[in-house]
Amino acid sequence: ADMFANEEGGPEPDWVVTEREQFSDFRDLNKDGKMDKDEIQHWILPQDYDHALAEARHLVYESDVDKDEKLTKEEVLNNWNMFVGSQATNYGEDLTRNHDEL
């Protein structure tokens, strides 16, 4: 109710419909109408998803201005806020150390 209070007769917003579909199609694996411990674990830590690879691809995609699939020092510095806010850089801590590749 904090995010959406269903008023009688009113239509559900698109995001609520989408979330219901996500729940029934992908989250509630045993189709019992609720998520158990195993379903929550699968949702938060899926076995077939590499979080580090996804984050690295995201950083390169967003920062690689010339789309050569390589980051220059300038591209990193121009998008410093993205790197500082990324778990891939230990929230910026790794950027303070000397790196030959940079």
C-alpha positions as CSV (number, residue, x, y, z in Angstrom):
1,A,0.0,0.0,0.0
2,D,3.0,2.3,0.4
3,M,3.7,2.2,-3.3
4,F,0.3,1.6,-4.8
5,A,-3.1,1.8,-3.1
6,N,-5.6,0.0,-5.3
7,E,-8.7,2.2,-5.4
8,E,-11.9,0.4,-6.1
9,G,-12.7,0.4,-9.8
10,G,-9.5,2.1,-10.8
11,P,-7.1,0.6,-13.2
12,E,-3.6,-0.6,-12.1
13,P,-0.7,1.4,-13.3
14,D,1.4,-0.3,-16.0
15,W,4.3,-0.8,-13.6
16,V,2.1,-2.8,-11.3
17,V,0.9,-5.0,-14.1
18,T,4.5,-5.5,-15.2
19,E,5.6,-6.4,-11.6
20,R,2.7,-8.9,-11.3
21,E,3.8,-10.6,-14.6
22,Q,7.4,-10.7,-13.4
23,F,6.3,-12.3,-10.2
24,S,4.2,-14.9,-11.8
25,D,6.5,-15.7,-14.7
26,F,9.9,-15.5,-13.1
27,R,9.8,-15.2,-9.3
28,D,7.1,-17.6,-8.1
29,L,8.7,-20.7,-9.5
30,N,6.5,-23.2,-7.7
31,K,3.4,-21.1,-8.5
32,D,2.1,-21.0,-4.9
33,G,1.5,-17.3,-4.9
34,K,4.4,-16.4,-2.6
35,M,8.1,-16.5,-2.6
36,D,9.9,-19.0,-0.4
37,K,13.5,-18.9,0.7
38,D,14.8,-20.8,-2.4
39,E,12.9,-18.5,-4.8
40,I,14.3,-15.4,-3.0
41,Q,17.8,-16.8,-3.2
42,H,17.4,-17.5,-6.9
43,W,16.1,-14.0,-7.5
44,I,18.9,-12.2,-5.5
45,L,21.8,-14.6,-6.5
46,P,20.9,-16.2,-9.8
47,Q,23.3,-19.0,-10.8
48,D,23.3,-18.0,-14.4
49,Y,24.1,-14.3,-14.0
50,D,27.6,-12.8,-13.6
51,H,27.2,-9.6,-11.7
52,A,30.8,-8.5,-12.2
53,L,30.7,-9.0,-15.9
54,A,27.4,-7.2,-16.2
55,E,28.7,-4.2,-14.2
56,A,31.9,-4.1,-16.2
57,R,30.0,-4.2,-19.5
58,H,27.7,-1.4,-18.2
59,L,30.7,0.8,-17.2
60,V,32.4,0.3,-20.6
61,Y,29.2,0.8,-22.6
62,E,28.4,4.1,-20.7
63,S,31.9,5.5,-20.7
64,D,33.3,4.4,-24.1
65,V,32.5,7.5,-26.1
66,D,34.2,6.5,-29.3
67,K,32.8,2.9,-29.0
68,D,36.2,1.2,-29.6
69,E,35.6,-1.1,-26.6
70,K,38.6,0.4,-24.8
71,L,38.6,3.0,-22.1
72,T,41.0,5.9,-22.2
73,K,42.1,7.7,-19.1
74,E,40.0,10.7,-20.4
75,E,36.9,8.5,-20.8
76,V,37.2,7.2,-17.3
77,L,37.8,10.7,-15.9
78,N,34.9,12.1,-17.8
79,N,32.6,9.5,-16.2
80,W,34.3,9.4,-12.8
81,N,31.0,9.5,-11.0
82,M,29.9,6.3,-12.6
83,F,33.1,4.5,-11.6
84,V,33.1,5.9,-8.0
85,G,29.5,4.7,-7.6
86,S,30.3,1.2,-8.9
87,Q,30.7,-1.9,-6.9
88,A,33.2,-3.0,-9.6
89,T,35.7,-0.3,-8.4
90,N,34.9,-1.0,-4.7
91,Y,32.9,2.3,-4.8
92,G,35.9,4.3,-6.0
93,E,38.5,2.9,-3.6
94,D,40.3,1.0,-6.3
95,L,40.6,4.1,-8.4
96,T,43.0,5.7,-5.8
97,R,45.6,3.0,-6.3
98,N,48.2,3.1,-9.1
99,H,47.3,0.9,-12.0
100,D,49.5,0.2,-15.0
101,E,46.5,-0.4,-17.2
102,L,45.1,3.1,-16.6
